[in-house]
Amino acid sequence: MLDEHQLRKLVHGYCRAVDRGDLEFVRSLYHHDAQDTHGEFSTGSVDDLVGQLAAARPYLRSTQHNVTTVNFAISGRSAEGEIYTIATHTLIAGDRDVDVTVGGRYLDKYEKRDGSWKFVERAIVTDWARVDDPSPVEFGHPITRGTPRGSPDANDPSHQFFSLLGSR
């Protein structure tokens, strides 16, 4: 159960790190020789992935990676996971925003080295996607009016709010 808990923390840590723009933390979640396949966005090493995430940052208004169903198989110091996700991306496209929502799965392989579980291989599977161009997002409703806006970088309100959770 402890190994599964650590794997869940790894998966959720990845989501928060990507959504909050903490790319060094993203890098730390992968073993140095890991491979990541994000389709045409990025395929190769974790350095390739982090480079593409950094290049995309100026075009992102917000992202949210939500984990739903999680299935793990653990055998000694190796594990596999099928992680269902719904990821939303609001992209800055000139004079408008565009929303891309993706339902898919992470197909993961993990290894425990030096007492720490990390990714050794990750492949993205897209089961469905939706593009809203322009974005229908609107913050004028009384439920959202006056609330802080999230951002995929150090300006996100969570960075100022948390003292224990921080970026990790």
Backbone as ProteinMPNN parsed JSONL, in Angstrom:
{"seq_chain_A": "MLDEHQLRKLVHGYCRAVDRGDLEFVRSLYHHDAQDTHGEFSTGSVDDLVGQLAAARPYLRSTQHNVTTVNFAISGRSAEGEIYTIATHTLIAGDRDVDVTVGGRYLDKYEKRDGSWKFVERAIVTDWARVDDPSPVEFGHPITRGTPRGSPDANDPSHQFFSLLGSR", "coords_chain_A": {"N_chain_A": [[0.827, -1.193, 0.0], [2.007, 1.193, 0.665], [3.802, 1.612, -1.449], [1.962, 1.968, -3.567], [0.7, 4.291, -2.684], [2.864, 6.09, -2.863], [3.251, 6.043, -5.63], [0.838, 7.192, -6.49], [1.18, 9.769, -5.414], [3.322, 10.571, -7.001], [2.151, 10.631, -9.589], [0.11, 12.563, -9.194], [1.712, 14.671, -8.379], [3.084, 15.231, -10.742], [0.972, 16.314, -12.286], [0.335, 18.684, -10.845], [2.802, 20.017, -10.965], [3.133, 20.452, -13.744], [0.852, 22.031, -14.234], [1.312, 24.282, -12.64], [3.618, 25.26, -13.657], [6.122, 24.424, -12.75], [8.804, 23.435, -13.808], [11.28, 22.304, -13.187], [10.599, 20.641, -11.117], [8.957, 18.872, -12.517], [10.94, 17.626, -14.081], [12.357, 16.328, -12.022], [10.731, 14.205, -11.365], [11.146, 12.125, -13.051], [13.307, 9.385, -13.85], [16.747, 9.707, -14.816], [17.222, 8.494, -17.289], [14.787, 8.237, -18.493], [11.98, 7.98, -20.781], [9.581, 9.84, -22.644], [6.529, 10.029, -24.285], [4.678, 12.216, -25.864], [3.2, 12.407, -28.207], [3.144, 14.433, -31.153], [3.77, 16.718, -29.795], [5.923, 16.31, -28.011], [8.464, 13.948, -28.007], [10.668, 11.774, -26.566], [13.414, 12.282, -24.418], [13.2, 13.257, -20.906], [14.257, 15.78, -20.782], [13.656, 16.729, -23.327], [10.846, 16.855, -23.121], [10.527, 18.758, -21.008], [11.71, 20.958, -22.228], [9.882, 21.453, -24.338], [7.573, 22.003, -22.834], [8.412, 24.358, -21.59], [8.702, 25.992, -23.846], [6.046, 26.207, -24.613], [4.862, 27.678, -22.603], [4.536, 30.619, -22.85], [2.207, 30.743, -24.327], [0.126, 29.753, -22.89], [-2.741, 30.225, -21.021], [-4.038, 28.909, -18.993], [-3.886, 25.664, -17.416], [-5.204, 22.489, -16.535], [-4.732, 19.399, -15.186], [-6.483, 16.65, -14.563], [-6.785, 13.809, -12.643], [-8.472, 10.772, -12.928], [-9.601, 7.698, -12.982], [-7.404, 5.258, -11.667], [-5.06, 2.741, -12.15], [-2.796, 0.451, -10.889], [-0.043, -1.809, -11.186], [2.212, -3.601, -9.351], [5.432, -4.91, -9.022], [7.877, -5.87, -7.165], [10.544, -3.755, -7.595], [9.566, -2.547, -9.818], [6.886, -1.072, -11.646], [3.673, -0.555, -13.17], [1.313, 1.696, -14.61], [-1.978, 2.672, -15.473], [-3.386, 5.579, -16.133], [-6.141, 7.48, -16.038], [-7.151, 10.557, -17.461], [-8.422, 13.921, -17.55], [-7.675, 16.681, -19.238], [-7.412, 20.145, -19.352], [-6.749, 22.941, -21.402], [-6.155, 26.282, -21.814], [-5.437, 28.313, -24.367], [-3.537, 31.084, -25.515], [-4.395, 32.891, -28.251], [-3.659, 35.108, -30.14], [-5.991, 37.59, -30.498], [-7.878, 36.27, -29.016], [-8.887, 33.57, -26.819], [-8.373, 30.023, -26.866], [-9.825, 26.95, -26.096], [-8.703, 23.729, -25.319], [-9.673, 20.591, -24.619], [-8.887, 17.486, -23.346], [-9.514, 14.092, -23.146], [-8.018, 11.323, -21.878], [-5.356, 8.909, -21.424], [-2.535, 8.157, -19.364], [0.007, 5.993, -20.01], [2.043, 4.377, -18.03], [5.337, 3.472, -16.897], [7.204, 2.634, -14.088], [10.029, 2.856, -11.907], [11.583, 1.895, -8.896], [14.232, 3.351, -7.545], [17.033, 3.718, -5.496], [15.32, 3.965, -3.329], [13.241, 5.575, -4.249], [10.347, 6.113, -6.149], [10.016, 6.735, -9.592], [9.182, 7.996, -12.876], [9.926, 5.912, -15.648], [9.108, 5.486, -18.146], [6.67, 7.032, -20.139], [3.674, 7.254, -21.908], [1.343, 8.979, -23.856], [-2.098, 8.593, -24.392], [-4.727, 9.54, -26.419], [-8.094, 9.617, -25.997], [-10.342, 11.14, -26.559], [-11.073, 14.459, -27.71], [-11.722, 17.971, -27.459], [-12.195, 21.057, -29.019], [-12.64, 24.409, -28.39], [-13.132, 27.243, -30.043], [-13.751, 30.451, -30.463], [-12.756, 30.487, -26.951], [-15.289, 29.749, -24.573], [-15.123, 30.62, -21.984], [-15.952, 32.649, -19.221], [-15.822, 35.124, -16.799], [-17.688, 36.654, -15.409], [-19.869, 35.92, -13.833], [-21.614, 35.876, -10.654], [-20.596, 33.81, -8.989], [-17.947, 33.472, -9.765], [-16.943, 35.998, -10.029], [-14.622, 38.345, -8.903], [-12.947, 36.474, -7.76], [-9.598, 35.177, -7.318], [-7.527, 34.694, -10.201], [-6.285, 31.758, -11.665], [-2.979, 30.772, -12.748], [-0.482, 29.454, -14.989], [2.085, 29.544, -13.745], [4.566, 31.127, -11.618], [2.971, 33.185, -10.7], [0.573, 32.192, -9.863], [-2.062, 32.102, -7.455], [-1.756, 30.108, -5.495], [0.951, 29.872, -4.9], [1.538, 32.016, -3.235], [-0.234, 31.54, -1.208], [0.18, 29.006, 0.052], [2.334, 27.625, 2.555], [3.329, 25.223, 3.341], [2.628, 23.269, 1.396], [3.569, 24.332, -1.013], [5.448, 24.194, -4.052], [5.62, 21.551, -4.353]], "CA_chain_A": [[0.0, 0.0, 0.0], [2.886, 2.36, 0.693], [4.273, 1.839, -2.819], [0.872, 2.544, -4.355], [0.538, 5.678, -2.229], [3.957, 6.872, -3.442], [2.974, 6.184, -7.062], [-0.23, 8.188, -6.62], [1.791, 11.083, -5.177], [4.118, 10.861, -8.187], [1.222, 10.995, -10.672], [-0.526, 13.839, -8.864], [2.776, 15.675, -8.378], [3.298, 15.604, -12.139], [-0.121, 17.201, -12.707], [0.489, 20.009, -10.217], [4.019, 20.651, -11.475], [2.858, 20.947, -15.098], [-0.152, 23.092, -14.171], [1.855, 25.466, -11.984], [4.815, 25.689, -14.366], [7.336, 24.071, -12.009], [9.417, 22.486, -14.748], [12.358, 21.547, -12.527], [9.955, 19.548, -10.383], [8.594, 17.881, -13.538], [12.171, 16.893, -14.394], [12.75, 15.5, -10.873], [9.827, 13.062, -11.234], [11.592, 11.124, -14.017], [14.688, 8.934, -13.773], [17.556, 10.414, -15.819], [17.18, 7.802, -18.578], [13.374, 8.017, -18.825], [11.445, 8.407, -22.069], [8.215, 10.343, -22.558], [5.935, 10.17, -25.608], [3.51, 13.1, -25.882], [2.834, 12.597, -29.605], [3.931, 15.436, -31.868], [4.192, 17.782, -28.867], [7.265, 15.981, -27.553], [8.786, 12.532, -27.863], [12.089, 11.592, -26.293], [13.851, 12.318, -23.024], [12.521, 14.217, -20.039], [14.743, 17.106, -21.178], [12.847, 17.13, -24.485], [9.523, 17.236, -22.621], [10.631, 20.013, -20.257], [11.96, 22.008, -23.22], [8.623, 21.774, -25.025], [6.692, 22.665, -21.865], [8.914, 25.735, -21.438], [8.395, 26.727, -25.08], [4.591, 26.427, -24.671], [4.429, 28.533, -21.501], [4.012, 31.948, -23.219], [0.928, 30.621, -25.034], [-0.844, 29.128, -21.987], [-3.43, 31.037, -20.016], [-4.246, 28.004, -17.856], [-4.005, 24.23, -17.667], [-5.585, 21.643, -15.401], [-4.65, 17.965, -15.444], [-7.289, 15.995, -13.542], [-6.674, 12.351, -12.642], [-9.736, 10.116, -12.556], [-9.361, 6.302, -12.655], [-5.988, 4.9, -11.562], [-4.8, 1.309, -11.986], [-1.381, 0.148, -10.765], [0.453, -3.168, -10.963], [3.534, -3.44, -8.749], [6.192, -6.142, -8.869], [9.194, -5.521, -6.653], [10.948, -2.362, -7.819], [8.972, -2.107, -11.084], [5.433, -0.907, -11.592], [3.008, 0.008, -14.339], [0.077, 2.385, -14.263], [-2.853, 3.25, -16.493], [-3.916, 6.727, -15.421], [-7.125, 8.212, -16.843], [-7.075, 11.985, -17.194], [-9.085, 14.946, -18.345], [-6.782, 17.833, -19.176], [-7.904, 21.331, -20.041], [-5.705, 23.901, -21.765], [-6.626, 27.513, -22.432], [-4.301, 28.835, -25.119], [-3.625, 32.462, -25.988], [-4.329, 32.843, -29.722], [-3.85, 36.471, -30.646], [-7.023, 38.403, -29.856], [-8.868, 35.415, -28.372], [-8.39, 32.345, -26.192], [-8.889, 28.772, -27.417], [-9.797, 25.87, -25.11], [-8.521, 22.364, -25.798], [-9.934, 19.649, -23.535], [-8.481, 16.157, -23.805], [-9.74, 12.932, -22.299], [-7.061, 10.303, -22.303], [-4.694, 8.094, -20.412], [-1.092, 8.016, -19.309], [0.494, 4.627, -19.856], [3.277, 4.635, -17.302], [6.208, 2.475, -16.275], [7.93, 3.261, -13.004], [11.023, 2.056, -11.199], [12.01, 2.396, -7.594], [15.689, 3.357, -7.451], [17.492, 4.451, -4.31], [14.176, 4.19, -2.449], [12.31, 6.572, -4.784], [9.626, 5.793, -7.381], [9.983, 7.769, -10.614], [8.83, 7.531, -14.209], [10.968, 5.481, -16.596], [8.486, 5.606, -19.464], [5.293, 7.535, -20.136], [3.094, 7.456, -23.231], [0.03, 9.604, -23.79], [-3.13, 8.089, -25.291], [-5.874, 10.449, -26.493], [-9.348, 8.92, -26.276], [-11.233, 12.125, -27.164], [-10.627, 15.839, -27.545], [-12.674, 18.993, -27.864], [-11.604, 22.378, -29.205], [-13.591, 25.527, -28.402], [-12.448, 28.393, -30.622], [-13.029, 30.946, -29.299], [-13.097, 29.959, -25.641], [-16.513, 30.298, -23.982], [-14.892, 30.942, -20.575], [-16.386, 33.999, -18.887], [-15.687, 35.249, -15.352], [-18.578, 37.684, -14.905], [-20.926, 35.388, -12.977], [-21.349, 36.143, -9.238], [-19.812, 32.742, -8.354], [-16.532, 33.619, -10.107], [-16.55, 37.409, -10.019], [-13.821, 38.759, -7.76], [-12.03, 35.441, -7.267], [-8.298, 35.235, -7.986], [-7.382, 33.88, -11.412], [-5.14, 30.857, -11.683], [-2.043, 30.936, -13.854], [0.437, 28.319, -15.062], [3.44, 29.989, -13.433], [4.774, 31.574, -10.236], [1.947, 34.164, -10.332], [-0.63, 31.53, -9.378], [-2.312, 32.429, -6.044], [-1.33, 29.042, -4.581], [2.338, 30.086, -4.488], [1.538, 32.946, -2.119], [-1.142, 31.033, -0.175], [0.722, 27.856, 0.791], [3.682, 27.626, 3.108], [3.743, 23.823, 3.478], [2.458, 22.544, 0.14], [4.514, 24.908, -1.965], [5.439, 23.677, -5.418], [5.807, 20.095, -4.358]], "C_chain_A": [[0.873, 1.26, 0.0], [3.425, 2.666, -0.705], [3.186, 2.463, -3.679], [0.623, 3.998, -3.965], [1.628, 6.566, -2.845], [3.769, 7.062, -4.942], [1.865, 7.206, -7.312], [0.319, 9.598, -6.409], [2.63, 11.508, -6.378], [3.225, 11.358, -9.318], [0.579, 12.353, -10.405], [0.501, 14.972, -8.823], [3.092, 16.159, -9.777], [2.231, 16.609, -12.587], [0.051, 18.595, -12.13], [1.708, 20.731, -10.782], [3.803, 21.215, -12.877], [1.906, 22.142, -15.033], [0.378, 24.381, -13.547], [3.177, 25.922, -12.597], [6.116, 25.398, -13.64], [8.092, 22.991, -12.79], [10.583, 21.725, -14.152], [11.775, 20.413, -11.693], [9.478, 18.474, -11.352], [9.808, 17.006, -13.82], [12.534, 15.919, -13.269], [11.886, 14.254, -10.705], [10.206, 11.895, -12.145], [13.007, 10.676, -13.666], [15.442, 9.532, -14.953], [17.478, 9.793, -17.209], [15.756, 7.547, -19.069], [13.04, 8.547, -20.22], [9.991, 8.827, -21.883], [7.705, 10.582, -23.978], [4.632, 10.945, -25.491], [3.117, 13.391, -27.33], [3.727, 13.627, -30.267], [4.368, 16.594, -30.971], [5.623, 17.54, -28.422], [7.403, 14.472, -27.44], [10.285, 12.417, -27.665], [12.355, 11.593, -24.803], [13.003, 13.289, -22.211], [13.003, 15.63, -20.355], [13.982, 17.626, -22.391], [11.469, 17.607, -24.03], [9.574, 18.587, -21.91], [10.896, 21.177, -21.208], [10.701, 22.427, -23.95], [7.629, 22.461, -24.087], [7.115, 24.12, -21.673], [8.566, 26.575, -22.661], [6.904, 27.055, -25.186], [4.104, 27.437, -23.649], [3.888, 29.892, -21.937], [2.634, 31.907, -23.888], [-0.161, 30.012, -24.167], [-1.436, 30.141, -21.028], [-3.673, 30.176, -18.774], [-4.21, 26.562, -18.34], [-4.461, 23.558, -16.377], [-5.541, 20.197, -15.86], [-5.334, 17.26, -14.286], [-7.189, 14.489, -13.702], [-8.004, 11.771, -12.196], [-9.425, 8.671, -12.134], [-7.864, 6.007, -12.668], [-5.892, 3.401, -11.337], [-3.294, 1.085, -11.962], [-1.17, -1.355, -10.657], [1.897, -3.014, -10.508], [4.169, -4.812, -8.595], [7.609, -5.769, -8.448], [9.478, -4.044, -6.828], [10.473, -1.823, -9.167], [7.466, -1.998, -10.912], [4.954, -0.342, -12.918], [1.727, 0.676, -13.871], [-0.662, 2.837, -15.502], [-3.66, 4.319, -15.773], [-4.866, 7.479, -16.351], [-7.073, 9.685, -16.457], [-8.062, 12.767, -18.064], [-8.231, 16.193, -18.155], [-7.377, 18.975, -19.975], [-6.746, 22.295, -20.255], [-6.392, 25.113, -22.376], [-5.406, 28.182, -23.036], [-4.571, 30.264, -25.564], [-3.4, 32.423, -27.498], [-4.626, 34.235, -30.276], [-4.881, 37.226, -29.848], [-8.082, 37.577, -29.138], [-8.152, 34.273, -27.656], [-9.067, 31.16, -26.862], [-8.758, 27.714, -26.321], [-9.621, 24.531, -25.818], [-8.673, 21.457, -24.579], [-9.687, 18.243, -24.071], [-8.82, 15.125, -22.739], [-8.819, 11.832, -22.774], [-6.485, 9.544, -21.139], [-3.19, 8.256, -20.517], [-0.814, 6.529, -19.136], [1.9, 4.754, -19.287], [4.006, 3.358, -16.916], [7.065, 3.23, -15.27], [8.993, 2.295, -12.496], [11.342, 2.74, -9.886], [13.521, 2.224, -7.529], [16.084, 4.208, -6.254], [16.317, 4.857, -3.422], [13.119, 5.138, -2.97], [11.679, 6.088, -6.086], [9.678, 6.996, -8.315], [9.56, 7.134, -11.933], [10.083, 7.035, -14.937], [10.428, 5.534, -18.019], [7.053, 6.084, -19.29], [4.869, 7.741, -21.575], [1.685, 7.999, -23.049], [-0.885, 8.952, -24.828], [-4.276, 9.091, -25.257], [-7.103, 9.632, -26.87], [-10.382, 9.85, -26.913], [-10.646, 13.516, -26.926], [-11.707, 16.78, -28.049], [-11.938, 20.32, -27.955], [-12.73, 23.401, -29.252], [-12.831, 26.775, -28.831], [-13.504, 29.369, -31.145], [-13.519, 30.298, -28.003], [-14.4, 30.563, -25.14], [-16.337, 30.721, -22.518], [-15.212, 32.416, -20.319], [-16.436, 34.094, -17.365], [-16.623, 36.274, -14.723], [-19.678, 37.212, -13.976], [-20.596, 35.656, -11.503], [-20.521, 35.054, -8.538], [-18.318, 32.924, -8.613], [-16.03, 35.062, -10.012], [-15.775, 37.722, -8.745], [-12.905, 37.685, -7.196], [-10.682, 35.583, -7.977], [-8.284, 34.316, -9.204], [-6.139, 33.012, -11.284], [-4.233, 31.175, -12.856], [-1.027, 29.805, -13.82], [1.893, 28.716, -14.777], [3.498, 30.458, -11.981], [3.763, 32.626, -9.796], [0.671, 33.524, -9.803], [-0.82, 31.824, -7.89], [-1.842, 31.347, -5.06], [0.093, 29.256, -4.083], [2.439, 31.048, -3.312], [0.732, 32.396, -0.928], [-0.491, 29.959, 0.686], [2.115, 28.118, 1.349], [4.209, 26.207, 3.245], [3.692, 23.078, 2.149], [3.427, 23.048, -0.907], [4.344, 24.345, -3.356], [5.45, 22.164, -5.45], [4.574, 19.45, -3.806]], "O_chain_A": [[0.51, 2.272, -0.6], [3.5, 3.827, -1.105], [3.457, 3.39, -4.441], [0.365, 4.839, -4.826], [1.339, 7.674, -3.297], [4.089, 8.125, -5.474], [1.953, 7.999, -8.249], [-0.037, 10.518, -7.145], [2.645, 12.686, -6.734], [3.51, 12.385, -9.933], [0.516, 13.198, -11.298], [0.191, 16.105, -9.191], [3.339, 17.346, -9.99], [2.551, 17.631, -13.194], [-0.075, 19.585, -12.851], [1.647, 21.931, -11.049], [4.238, 22.329, -13.171], [2.129, 23.151, -15.702], [-0.078, 25.467, -13.905], [3.79, 26.87, -12.108], [7.12, 26.064, -13.892], [8.024, 21.804, -12.471], [10.856, 20.601, -14.572], [12.383, 19.349, -11.575], [9.58, 17.285, -11.049], [9.709, 15.779, -13.799], [12.973, 14.801, -13.541], [12.266, 13.337, -9.977], [9.651, 10.803, -12.024], [13.823, 11.489, -13.233], [14.838, 9.833, -15.984], [17.649, 10.494, -18.206], [15.546, 6.73, -19.965], [13.713, 9.426, -20.757], [9.263, 8.251, -21.075], [8.36, 11.252, -24.777], [3.61, 10.402, -25.072], [2.736, 14.519, -27.645], [4.924, 13.695, -29.985], [5.245, 17.37, -31.35], [6.448, 18.453, -28.45], [6.556, 13.803, -26.848], [11.074, 12.896, -28.48], [11.619, 10.987, -24.025], [12.197, 14.042, -22.758], [12.238, 16.584, -20.213], [13.692, 18.819, -22.481], [10.98, 18.637, -24.494], [8.752, 19.462, -22.182], [10.361, 22.268, -21.013], [10.468, 23.617, -24.162], [6.927, 23.388, -24.491], [6.269, 25.011, -21.602], [8.179, 27.736, -22.53], [6.535, 28.067, -25.781], [3.023, 28.001, -23.819], [2.843, 30.299, -21.428], [1.972, 32.938, -23.999], [-1.267, 29.773, -24.652], [-0.713, 30.831, -20.31], [-3.532, 30.648, -17.646], [-4.467, 26.273, -19.508], [-4.141, 24.006, -15.276], [-6.228, 19.815, -16.806], [-4.832, 17.267, -13.162], [-7.475, 13.953, -14.772], [-8.591, 12.22, -11.211], [-9.012, 8.461, -10.994], [-7.144, 6.448, -13.564], [-6.549, 2.851, -10.454], [-2.59, 1.476, -12.893], [-2.003, -2.078, -10.112], [2.708, -2.382, -11.185], [3.542, -5.752, -8.107], [8.436, -5.397, -9.281], [8.769, -3.189, -6.297], [10.924, -0.767, -9.609], [6.855, -2.734, -10.136], [5.714, 0.258, -13.678], [1.132, 0.279, -12.869], [-0.06, 3.323, -16.46], [-4.5, 4.022, -14.924], [-4.429, 8.052, -17.348], [-6.966, 10.024, -15.279], [-8.466, 12.332, -19.142], [-8.085, 16.694, -17.04], [-7.793, 18.803, -21.121], [-5.875, 22.442, -19.397], [-7.131, 24.983, -23.352], [-4.47, 28.567, -22.334], [-5.69, 30.609, -25.943], [-2.352, 31.98, -27.968], [-5.705, 34.493, -30.808], [-4.687, 37.484, -28.66], [-9.088, 38.128, -28.691], [-6.961, 34.043, -27.864], [-10.187, 31.269, -27.362], [-7.707, 27.594, -25.691], [-10.309, 24.24, -26.796], [-7.898, 21.546, -23.627], [-10.213, 17.863, -25.116], [-8.452, 15.275, -21.573], [-8.842, 11.455, -23.946], [-7.029, 9.53, -20.035], [-2.641, 8.464, -21.599], [-1.339, 5.89, -18.224], [2.827, 5.184, -19.974], [3.4, 2.321, -16.648], [7.582, 4.31, -15.553], [8.869, 1.079, -12.639], [11.369, 3.966, -9.776], [14.03, 1.105, -7.467], [15.532, 5.285, -6.033], [16.309, 5.941, -2.839], [12.192, 5.487, -2.24], [12.385, 5.698, -7.017], [9.422, 8.127, -7.904], [9.574, 5.913, -12.09], [11.149, 7.644, -14.857], [11.193, 5.615, -18.98], [6.322, 5.612, -18.419], [5.603, 8.326, -22.371], [0.932, 7.534, -22.194], [-0.507, 8.78, -25.987], [-4.749, 9.454, -24.18], [-7.146, 9.025, -27.94], [-11.205, 9.407, -27.714], [-9.816, 13.706, -26.036], [-12.493, 16.443, -28.934], [-11.152, 20.665, -27.073], [-13.658, 23.28, -30.052], [-11.998, 27.297, -28.091], [-14.095, 29.113, -32.194], [-14.564, 29.647, -27.973], [-14.602, 31.771, -25.265], [-17.304, 31.137, -21.879], [-14.811, 33.301, -21.074], [-17.031, 33.237, -16.711], [-16.373, 36.721, -13.604], [-20.366, 38.042, -13.381], [-19.422, 35.664, -11.133], [-19.81, 35.356, -7.579], [-17.502, 32.567, -7.763], [-14.826, 35.303, -9.924], [-16.22, 37.402, -7.643], [-12.158, 37.947, -6.253], [-10.628, 36.057, -9.111], [-8.955, 33.284, -9.222], [-5.081, 33.472, -10.853], [-4.664, 31.776, -13.841], [-0.739, 29.256, -12.757], [2.811, 28.283, -15.473], [2.573, 30.208, -11.207], [3.703, 32.937, -8.606], [-0.225, 34.23, -9.341], [0.15, 31.802, -7.133], [-1.56, 31.657, -3.903], [0.418, 28.866, -2.962], [3.334, 30.91, -2.478], [0.995, 32.753, 0.221], [-0.597, 29.994, 1.912], [2.955, 28.746, 0.705], [5.423, 26.005, 3.263], [4.617, 22.337, 1.816], [4.043, 22.252, -1.616], [3.229, 24.053, -3.788], [5.297, 21.571, -6.518], [4.506, 18.224, -3.715]]}, "name": "protein", "num_of_chains": 1, "seq": "MLDEHQLRKLVHGYCRAVDRGDLEFVRSLYHHDAQDTHGEFSTGSVDDLVGQLAAARPYLRSTQHNVTTVNFAISGRSAEGEIYTIATHTLIAGDRDVDVTVGGRYLDKYEKRDGSWKFVERAIVTDWARVDDPSPVEFGHPITRGTPRGSPDANDPSHQFFSLLGSR"}
